[in-house]
Amino acid sequence: MIHQIYPQVFHNFRYELNKDMQIAAAHFIPHEAAGKCANVHGHTYFVNITIAGDELDESGFLINFQQLKKIVHGKFDHTLINDHTDLFSNTRAEDFPTTEVVARKIAEIVQAHLDTLPNRPTCVQVFVRESPTSYVVYRPKAGNR
């Protein structure tokens, strides 16, 4: 079980849901300045997704935890992240699979699903830890939700 304290995101929604998951995946950063990270290597990523909203769905959820796990864990676990060419590029820095970009892409994938739900919850934060000492927090800007 993951026991982690995450940076808190401030919002005005009535409900907040957090989902933790572990994702075992490999990646490489296709740039000479990446040093050793230009080589294929793996991480056990710890991911926390924060969803907020004012309305619950007909079953009393902002979103079912199982849906979040399927959307994120089901897509990335035990994969080479660079192979997800629909999300990541080996030619554009803003789409290299760095931890920063992985966090952003997770937020975008989750929000695209949330936008299909009648209660319209919002992904307000994605936390991705790639090692015991290194993590990224991504928060979509309010105008980009």
Residue pairs with C-beta under 8 A, 6 or more apart in sequence:
2 20
2 22
2 46
4 20
4 46
4 48
4 129
6 18
6 48
6 50
6 125
6 127
6 137
7 125
7 127
7 137
9 50
9 52
9 124
9 125
9 139
11 52
11 122
11 124
13 52
13 53
13 54
13 122
13 124
14 53
14 54
15 52
15 53
15 54
15 56
15 62
15 121
16 50
16 51
16 52
16 124
17 50
17 51
17 52
17 61
17 62
17 63
17 65
17 121
18 48
18 49
18 50
18 51
19 48
19 49
19 51
19 65
19 68
19 69
20 46
20 47
20 48
21 46
21 47
21 49
21 68
21 69
21 72
21 73
22 44
22 45
22 46
22 47
23 44
23 45
23 47
23 72
23 73
23 76
23 77
24 42
24 43
24 44
24 45
24 77
24 78
25 42
25 43
25 45
25 76
25 77
25 78
25 79
25 80
25 81
26 40
26 41
26 42
26 43
26 79
26 80
26 81
27 40
27 41
27 42
27 43
27 80
27 81
27 82
27 97
27 102
28 34
28 37
28 38
28 39
28 40
28 41
28 82
28 97
29 37
29 38
29 96
29 97
29 98
30 38
30 82
30 90
30 91
30 96
31 38
31 93
31 96
32 38
40 80
43 130
43 131
45 76
45 99
45 102
45 128
45 129
45 130
46 127
46 128
46 129
46 135
47 72
47 106
47 126
47 127
47 128
47 129
48 125
48 126
48 127
49 68
49 72
49 106
49 107
49 110
49 123
49 125
49 126
49 127
50 123
50 124
50 125
50 126
50 127
51 62
51 63
51 68
51 110
51 114
51 121
51 122
51 123
51 124
52 62
52 121
52 122
52 124
53 62
53 119
53 120
53 121
53 122
55 119
55 120
55 121
56 62
56 119
57 63
57 117
57 118
57 119
62 119
62 121
63 113
63 114
63 117
63 121
67 113
68 110
71 109
71 110
71 113
72 106
72 109
72 110
75 84
75 109
76 84
81 88
81 97
81 102
82 88
82 90
82 97
84 97
87 95
87 105
87 109
88 95
88 96
88 97
88 101
88 105
89 95
89 96
90 96
94 101
95 101
99 128
99 130
99 134
99 135
99 136
100 136
100 138
102 128
102 136
103 126
103 127
103 128
103 136
103 137
103 138
104 126
104 138
106 126
106 128
106 138
107 123
107 125
107 126
107 138
107 140
110 123
110 126
111 122
111 123
111 140
111 145
114 120
114 121
114 122
114 123
122 145
123 140
123 145
124 139
124 140
125 137
125 138
125 139
126 137
126 138
127 135
127 136
127 137
127 138
128 135
128 136
128 138
129 135
130 136
